[in-house]
């Protein structure tokens, strides 16, 4: 079995699940490039844990973890099966880090709103990995590094979040306006580091001062990127696309690494 790429999706608003756009078409095209994996391990910005955890149920529920959106969004289901065997394999790879086998979470919107477009048939087993809020950026990266062997076992490692994610600063009336200068600078610095395979710059993102503080006011949407970069083998090519900032402060860049 050939080695699978790794991918980071800039997932945006939950409403993207109901949309047909250039972005959602690009997600589907990325999945087409990757092919159909045996299973998917997703690191979503929306599952924060105390201690590392992995979903281990046979049939994860579709979680509607958001507020005032149309009923059509709450009616959506993504009935992919789980993969308890993969959950145990994740636990084995991360040893001696304790990994809780979770039977209550499921697939949150950071996962299923993307997969609805990338793999709409929902016939690939999906497991989510919870991000331990007590870990440093370097430790999140190291977990991704430990998960690298899964790429040679038919498992797609997928992160979903946003490189720039400042919701209070968003200009809701101007979705296509030029990004704030601080968002543009931070996004550019991160993307340059990713393309040039300089992961330490991304791990040390906070050193960019106010640009980082404004672009990443909370780290939850940034952390999934670190897992994806940790799973990257040195020298693998990174492809960007879609690549834009929505509403001036919501980064929608997706990154495919290691594709042939």
C-alpha positions in Angstrom: 0.0 0.0 0.0 1.4 3.4 -1.0 1.9 6.1 1.6 -1.1 8.4 2.0 -0.7 12.2 2.1 -1.8 14.3 5.1 -4.2 17.2 4.8 -5.3 20.3 6.7 -8.7 21.8 5.8 -9.6 25.4 6.7 -13.1 24.6 7.6 -14.9 27.9 8.1 -18.5 28.3 9.3 -20.7 25.2 9.9 -22.9 26.6 7.1 -20.3 25.4 4.6 -22.0 22.0 4.9 -25.0 23.3 3.1 -23.1 25.2 0.4 -21.8 24.4 -3.0 -18.9 26.7 -3.8 -15.4 26.8 -5.2 -14.1 25.9 -1.7 -16.3 22.8 -1.3 -15.5 21.7 -4.9 -11.8 22.1 -4.0 -12.3 19.9 -0.9 -13.9 17.2 -3.1 -11.0 17.5 -5.6 -8.5 17.1 -2.7 -10.2 13.9 -1.7 -10.1 12.8 -5.3 -6.3 13.3 -5.3 -5.9 11.3 -2.1 -8.2 8.5 -3.1 -10.3 6.4 -0.8 -8.4 5.6 2.5 -9.1 2.6 4.7 -10.0 4.9 7.5 -9.7 8.6 8.5 -8.2 9.9 11.7 -9.4 13.5 12.1 -8.0 16.1 14.5 -10.7 18.8 14.8 -10.5 22.2 16.4 -13.8 21.4 18.2 -12.8 18.5 20.4 -10.7 19.8 23.3 -9.9 17.3 26.1 -8.0 17.1 29.3 -5.7 14.2 28.4 -5.5 12.7 24.9 -8.6 10.8 23.8 -9.8 8.9 20.7 -13.3 8.0 19.7 -13.7 4.2 19.9 -17.3 3.5 19.2 -18.6 1.5 16.2 -21.1 4.1 15.1 -20.2 7.7 16.1 -23.0 10.2 16.3 -23.2 13.4 14.2 -22.7 16.3 16.7 -24.4 19.6 16.0 -22.2 21.7 18.2 -23.3 25.2 17.2 -26.1 27.6 18.0 -28.4 29.8 15.8 -28.3 28.2 12.4 -31.0 27.0 10.0 -32.9 23.8 10.9 -31.5 22.2 7.7 -28.1 22.2 9.3 -29.3 20.5 12.4 -31.0 17.9 10.2 -27.8 16.9 8.5 -26.3 13.6 9.4 -22.9 12.1 8.5 -23.4 8.4 9.2 -19.9 7.1 8.7 -18.9 4.1 10.8 -16.3 4.3 13.5 -13.2 2.1 13.8 -12.5 0.7 17.3 -9.4 -1.2 15.9 -7.9 2.1 14.7 -8.6 3.7 18.1 -6.6 1.0 19.7 -3.8 1.4 17.1 -3.7 5.1 18.0 -3.3 4.3 21.6 -0.5 1.9 20.8 1.4 4.4 18.7 1.1 7.2 21.4 2.3 5.0 24.3 3.4 5.9 26.9 1.1 9.0 26.5 -2.2 7.8 28.1 -5.0 7.8 25.5 -8.7 7.5 26.7 -11.0 5.3 24.5 -14.0 7.6 24.3 -17.5 6.2 23.8 -19.5 9.5 24.0 -18.2 12.1 21.6 -18.7 11.3 17.9 -18.1 13.5 14.9 -18.2 17.3 15.6 -18.9 19.9 12.9 -15.2 20.5 12.3 -15.1 17.0 10.9 -18.4 16.3 9.2 -19.0 19.6 7.5 -15.7 19.0 5.6 -16.3 15.3 5.0 -19.8 16.0 3.7 -18.1 17.5 0.6 -14.8 15.6 0.6 -16.3 12.1 1.0 -20.0 12.5 0.7 -20.8 8.8 0.6 -19.9 8.5 4.4 -18.7 5.0 3.8 -15.2 5.4 5.2 -14.7 4.8 9.0 -13.9 8.0 10.9 -12.1 8.3 14.2 -11.5 11.6 16.0 -8.5 12.5 18.2 -9.1 14.8 21.1 -6.5 17.6 21.7 -5.2 17.8 25.2 -5.5 21.5 26.2 -2.6 21.1 28.6 0.0 20.4 25.9 2.4 22.9 24.4 2.5 23.5 20.6 5.6 21.3 20.4 3.9 18.5 22.2 0.9 18.6 19.8 3.4 18.4 16.9 5.1 15.4 18.6 1.8 13.5 18.7 1.4 14.1 15.0 4.9 12.7 14.5 4.1 9.6 16.4 1.1 9.0 14.2 3.1 9.0 11.0 3.1 5.2 10.6 -0.6 5.3 10.0 0.0 6.9 6.6 1.6 3.6 5.5 -1.3 1.6 6.9 -4.1 3.2 4.7 -5.2 5.8 7.3 -5.7 9.4 6.2 -4.5 11.9 8.8 -6.7 15.0 8.5 -6.7 18.2 10.6 -9.5 20.8 10.4 -9.3 24.3 11.8 -8.1 27.7 10.6 -4.6 29.3 10.5 -6.2 32.7 11.1 -9.3 32.6 13.3 -10.5 35.8 14.9 -14.3 35.7 15.0 -14.9 39.0 16.9 -12.8 40.9 14.2 -14.7 39.4 11.2 -16.3 41.9 8.8 -19.5 40.0 8.2 -20.7 42.5 5.6 -17.7 42.1 3.4 -16.7 38.5 2.9 -14.3 39.2 0.1 -12.6 42.3 1.5 -8.9 42.3 1.8 -7.7 40.8 5.0 -6.5 42.9 7.9 -2.7 43.5 7.6 -1.9 41.5 10.7 -3.9 38.6 9.4 -2.2 38.8 6.0 1.3 39.0 7.5 0.7 36.1 10.0 -0.9 33.9 7.4 1.9 34.6 4.9 4.6 33.8 7.5 3.0 30.5 8.4 2.4 29.5 4.8 6.0 30.4 3.8 7.3 28.2 6.7 5.0 25.3 5.7 6.0 25.4 2.0 9.7 25.7 3.0 9.3 22.8 5.5 10.3 24.9 8.5 8.0 23.3 11.2 9.7 25.0 14.1 8.6 28.4 12.9 5.0 27.2 13.0 5.4 25.6 16.4 6.8 28.9 17.6 4.0 30.9 16.0 3.5 33.0 19.2 6.9 34.6 18.6 5.3 36.7 15.9 3.9 39.0 18.6 0.8 41.0 17.9 0.2 39.4 14.5 0.0 36.0 16.2 -2.0 37.3 19.2 -4.7 38.8 16.8 -4.7 35.9 14.3 -4.7 33.2 17.0 -6.5 34.7 20.0 -7.2 31.1 21.2 -5.1 28.2 19.9 -7.8 25.6 19.3 -8.2 26.2 15.6 -4.5 26.4 15.1 -3.5 23.2 16.9 -4.8 20.8 14.3 -2.2 22.2 11.8 0.6 21.1 14.2 -0.6 17.5 14.1 -0.6 17.5 10.3 2.9 19.0 10.2 4.1 16.5 12.7 2.9 13.7 10.5 4.9 15.1 7.6 8.0 13.4 6.5 10.9 15.8 6.0 11.1 17.2 2.4 7.5 16.4 1.4 5.9 19.0 -0.8 3.0 21.1 0.6 0.3 22.4 -1.8 -2.0 25.3 -0.9 -5.5 25.6 -2.0 -8.1 26.9 -1.5 -6.0 29.7 -0.1 -7.7 32.9 1.0 -8.9 34.8 4.1 -12.7 35.3 4.4 -14.3 38.3 6.1 -10.9 39.8 6.7 -9.9 37.4 9.6 -11.0 33.8 8.9 -8.3 31.9 7.1 -9.7 29.3 4.7 -6.4 27.8 3.5 -6.2 24.1 3.0 -2.9 22.3 2.7 -2.2 18.9 1.1 1.2 17.4 2.0 2.9 14.5 0.4 0.6 14.0 -2.6 2.2 12.4 -5.7 
